[in-house]
Amino acid sequence: MALDTATSGRIHSILGSAQAKIEQLRNLEPFLIDLSLRENPVGARVGQTLADKLAILPKVRAFGFDKILLGTLDYSMPNELEVDDDFMLYLRDQQIDTTGCYAFTDIGLFDAQGHFTPSPSMLKLRDYRVPNTLHEIYLSKDGMAGQYDLPTLVRSLPASIAWLQQNIRGDNGGAPKILINVVDGCDALAEDPDTACSVFALLAQQPIEGISIEDDRGTYLPFQVGAFVAAIRCVLPAPLKLLVHMHAGGGFENASVLEALLNGADGAWGGLPKRAAIIGHASLGELIANLVRVGNPHMSTRYQLDQLLPLATQLQVLDEEETVPDDLPILGYNAYRLPLSFFRQRADRFMDLIPEAIGGSYRYRICPVVSDPAVIAGRLAEVTGQPADSFSQAVLQQMVRLMRRELRAGERIVYDQPAQLLALYDRACNSL
């Protein structure tokens, strides 16, 4: 039976709006700052030594990142140096190219007498000769408490930016790129959008690269993040950049970044792996993979996609000294271990992302309730080293039957374990 014209029109209009968003994601060239040298070790069990950082920097450059954050110039204990300090000092002293590199700094302040004092982190940025900065402020009441009040912040921001412009030598001797990172940007917009956007409007008049906002606890829903970005765009016109950084507190992080991009954000910053300051974040590895998923051609021309999965995994293992969680989407060991052939993603199907596209490959995992003969053959090939097509279909079918029968009989067997899989294979052969 046919739909009436009006209903059909509404359906196509709804689906067309979704396709328009796909096209928007497909065509954008996101502005990405890699934080694999800082974001990932913040939440890691171990972290990175100077030697680790020196090994990582050329790897993320070779992958394709041309904007890289070197570290944070600690605000709370500036006299107790960190590995980040050693790293930046080493790059300076060895005259290693830092073009496109950033460091986190906090703002300087006016005192009660109206005298401006740059923060210790700003002085370090100058002395370490890092050319660009993510310059951090807080804008919510809780965030500002104990640091400064709103009038002090509003007076200090232009002075802080002016000091950076006068004292920091940027890429190739030019002006520094200054991105104002509002650590509690989502909180500030939810709490008092008029005040927050008045500060953003002030920043739009300053000689900066743009603004960044965070959801530093990962608690805002994607549509809220999209609305926050759209609101900021009302007072922050292009070509000023608008970036986001989303933590994984509520599990919304990757959807929130995509929603931000659809509502006017230019890009994001984060590490290549999933590990972050809390339990994870919208990593650049995941974002790049998802843009590959929608067919964005800029990902393959800018980044070495065949290195995405192995590099992200390698970096997280380094920081944690333990494996990446098996069930992590996109980057985890089980993300491409098939339990059932139906779940296989194909290169010729819209929105599928085959593992080979990001440097991975399919493997197989035996789940007794659903695994089919093709999956069992694949897992047998992994365990025995024999070709998957060398195993008899009759034996594979019998293995499926035996798994069902044994589970019905109350036997709980991990058939994915090599010894148990081979024992099941022998039982199937002997029972035919």
N, C-alpha and C positions, 0 to 999 in steps of 0.2 A: 504494500500500500504506500502511496506517495504522501509526503508531507505537504501541508498547505504552504503557499508562497511566503506568507508572513513568518511562519515558524521557521521555515528553511532559511529565510533571510536573517533572522535573529541568530540562528545557530552559526551561520557562516560569519556573521559580524563578530560573534564572541571568539570563534576560533581564529579569525583573522587578526584580532588584537593580540592574541598570543603569538602568532607568527610574526607580527611586527616587532615584538620584543625579541624574538629569536634573531631577526635580521639586525636589530640594534646591537645585540651582543656579538653577532658574527662580524660586524663591520668595525667595531671600536678597536683602537690601539691603546691599551691601558698603560697608564703611568705607574710603574711598579718600582718600589724600593725594597731590595732584598735585605732581610735582617737575620740571615742564617748565622751571622757572627754575634748576635746579641739576643734576639727574641727566644731562640731555642734553648741556649744555655741557661737563661733566667729560670726556667721551670724544670731544669734537668737535674738528675741525681748527682752528676759529676761536674759538667761544664767543660770549658775549653782552656787549655794552656796557651801560652804564647806560641809554642811550636804548632799547636793545632790550628790556631787562627792564621798563621802564616801559610799553612798548607791549604786552608779552606778558601782564602781570598782568590787565588788564581783559578780555583775550580768553579766558583760561582761566576767569575768573569768569563771563563771559557764556556760555561753553560749559556751565557747570553745576557746576564744582568750588567747594565751599565750605570745603574744607580744602586749603591751599596752603603748600608750603614755600618760603620766600623765599631761603634760601641756607644756606651753612655758615660758621660763625664760626671761621675757620682755627685749628687747634690747634698746628701745628708752627712757624709764623711769625706769631704773633698781632699783632706790631707792624707787619708789612708788609701794609697793608690791601689788600683785593681789591675787585672790582666788587660782590661781595655786600655788603660793608660799606657802600660808597657807596649802594647801593640801599636798604638798611634805614635808613640815616641820612636819605636823601632822603624816604622815606615818613614817618619821624618828623617831620622838620622842616617838611614840607608838610602835616602832619596828615591824611595819606591813610589811610583806613580799613584796618586790618590785622586785622579780626575773622576768626578762623579760620585765621590765619597761624602758621606754625612756623618755627623755625630749628634747625639741628643744633648741639648743644653737646656738650662732653665733661665728665666729672665732675670735681669738686673732690676733694682728698685730705687725709687726716690725715697730718701729719708725724710724725717719731719722738717728738716731745714731746706728741703727742695734740692738736695744734692743727689745726683745719680751715681750709683755704684754698680758696675758690672758684676755678675755672679762669678764665683770661682770657676764654674764650668765654661763661661764665656772666655775667661782669661786662658783657660787650658786650650780651648778651641783655637784661639789665636796662637798660643805658644806651640801647640802641636802641629799647626799649619794644616788643619783639616779644612777643606774649602767650603763646605756647605753644612747646614744644620737643620734638624728638626727641633724647633725652639718651643719648649713646653710651658703651657699655662694650665691653670685650673679655673673653672668658671662657675661651678655650682657652689652653693653656700657651704656644703660640707667640704668640698675640695679646697676652697679658699681659706677655710678656717685655720687659724694659726700661722698662715703665710702672709696674707695681705687681704685688704678689703677691696671692693669693686672700684672705688675712686682711685686707690693707689695703683691697681692693675691698669686702669685706663690711662693714667698718667705715665706709667712706667713702660707700657708696650711700645709706643712710638720711640721713646728714648733708647730702649733696648735694641730695637731694630736699627736705629740710626747708628748706635755704637758698633753693631755687627757690620753694617755697611762700610763704616769708616776703618775698621780694624782687621777685618778678615779678608784675606786674598782668596778669591774664588777660583774656579776652574780656569786654567790657562791665564791667570792673572786678572780675570774679570771680577765682577761683583759676585758676592756669595749668593747662593740660592738658599733662601730662608723660607721654611715651611713652619707655620705656627701650628703646633700640635696641641689640641685641646683634649687633655687626658680624660676628662669627664664630660666630653662634648654632648653625648646623648643624655646624660643626667641633666646638664644645664638646659638643654632644649626642652626636656620634659618638665622641668621645674619652673622655668621662667623664660619662655621663648622670646618675648619682646626684648628682655635684657640681653640674652645671648645673641640675638640677631643684631642688636645695636652694636655689640662688640665686633661681630663679624663685619658689619658695615664699616666700622672704623678701620679694621684690618684691610678692607678692600681698597682703602686710600693709601696704604703703605707700600713701600718698595719691597714686596715679598713675592715669592713664587706661588704661594697659596696657603691653604688651611688643611689641616687633617683633624678628624674627630675619631674618638674611640668609644666603643662600648666595652669598658675595661673589665666588666664582670660577665659579659655575655648574657644579659638578662632581657634585652629589648627584642621584640618580635620583628621579623623582616619588614613588615609593612610600616612599622614605626620608624625603623632606620631609613627606609625609603622616603618617608615624610620629612624626617629631619634633614636629609640631604636636599630635598626639593625646597624646603624652607630656607636653607642657607643659600641656595642658588638665587633666591629672590634678591639677595643683597651682595652676593659674590659673583660678579659676571666673569665669563671667560674673557681673556685666556688664563685668569687666575685658576690654579689647580685646586681641586677638592678631592682629598683622599680619605679613606676609611681604614680602620683597623678593628677587627671584630674578634672577641674571645668566645670560647666554646661553652660558656657556663650553662646555657639552656639548650644547646644542640642546634641553634639556628644559624651559626656563623657563616657558612658558605651561602646559604640562601640570602642572608642579610647583605653580603657583599654584592651578589648579583642584583638584588633589589636596589642597592645604592647606585650601581652602575646604570641601571635603567632610569634612575631619577636624577641623573646629572653629575654623579661622581666621575672623576677622571681615572681613578685607579685605587690602589691599596698598597699598604706596606705590611710585611710579615716575613717570616722565615720560609724556606723551601719545605722543610718537614712540618709535620703536624704539631710537634711538641712546642709548648709556649709557656707563658708565665703562670697560667693556672693549670687546666687539664688539656689545653689545646687551643688552637685559634684557626681562623680562616687562612690557611697557609697559601703561599703563592704557588706551591706545587699543586694543590687542589684547584685553585682558581685557573691556572694555566690548563690543567687537564679538562676542566669543565668548559673552558672556551674552545679547546680542541673538539670537545663533544658536540658543540653547536656549529662547528665548521668554520671557526675563525681562522683565516689564512695567515694572519700576522704572527700567530704562535709558532708556526713552523719556519717562518723566515727569520725570526728574531732569536729563537731559543733552540738549543740542541735537544729536541724532544726525546731522542733515544736515550738520553742520560737522565731524564727527569726522575723516573722511579728509582733507579739504582743510586743516584746522587742523594735524593731526599732520604732514602733509607740509610745510606752510609752516614750521613750527617747526624741523623737521630741516634743511631747506634753509638756513634762517637760520644755524643753528649750524655747518653744514658748508661752506657756500658751494659746494655741489655737490648734484646730484640725489640723491634717495632711491634706493638700489639697486633696479634694475628688478624683480628676482625675489624681493623681500621679500614673504612672505605677508601678506595683509590690507591692508597699507599701501603696497606697492610698485606701480610703474607696470604691471607685467605681471600683477599679481594678478587683474585683471579684463580682460585681453586674451585673448579666446577664440582658441585654435588649432583647436578642433573643437566643433561645436554640442552634442555630447553632454555637454560639460563645463559647460554653462550651468547656473547655479544659479537656482532658481525660488522665488518667495515662497510657493507653495502646497505646498512639499515640506519635510518635517521635517528640521531641521538644516542646511538651505541658508541662506546669507546673501547676498542679492542686493546688489550694490554700492550701489544707491539707498538701502538701509537705513542706510548710514553716509556718505552724501553723495557717492558715486561714481557711475560709469556704465560700462556695458560698452563695450569697444573690441575690436579684432580684430587678430590676429597670424597671418601666413601661415607655416605650417610645411609644407614640401612633402610630407612623408610622410603627414600626416593631415588637413590642412585641407580642408573640404568646401565645396560651392558657397555655402552660406549665409554661411560665414565669409569666403570670397573676396569675395562681394558686399558684406559689411560693410566690409571693408578698402578695396575700390574706392570705396565711398561716402565713406570718410574721406579718401581721396587726391584724388578728383575733385570732391567736393561734390554729386554726383548722388545721388538716392535709391537705396537698395539694390535696390528692386524694379524699377528701370529696366534692370537688366542681364539679358540673355537667359540662361535656364537652359541652353540648348544651349552658349552660349559659356562659361559657368561650368564646365560639365561638361568641356568641351574643355580648359580651363585645368588642371583636375585631371589629365587624361590627359597633357598636355604636361609637367607637372611630374614625373610618374612616368617618362615616357620620357626626359626630359633627365637625370634623376638616374641612371637605368639606363645611360645613355650616358657617365656619368662627369662630367657637368657639375655643378658646385657653384655654385648661384646663390642669392643672398639675395632671394627673391621679395618679402619684406616691405618692402624698400626701394621707395619710390614709382616710381622710374624703371624698376626691374626688373619691378615689378608691371604697369605700363602696357605695357611691351614684351611681357610674357607675354600680356596681353589682346589686343594687336594680333596676335600670332602665332596666338592661338586664333581670332580673327575671320577671319583670312586663310586658316586651314587648314580651315575648315568648307566 
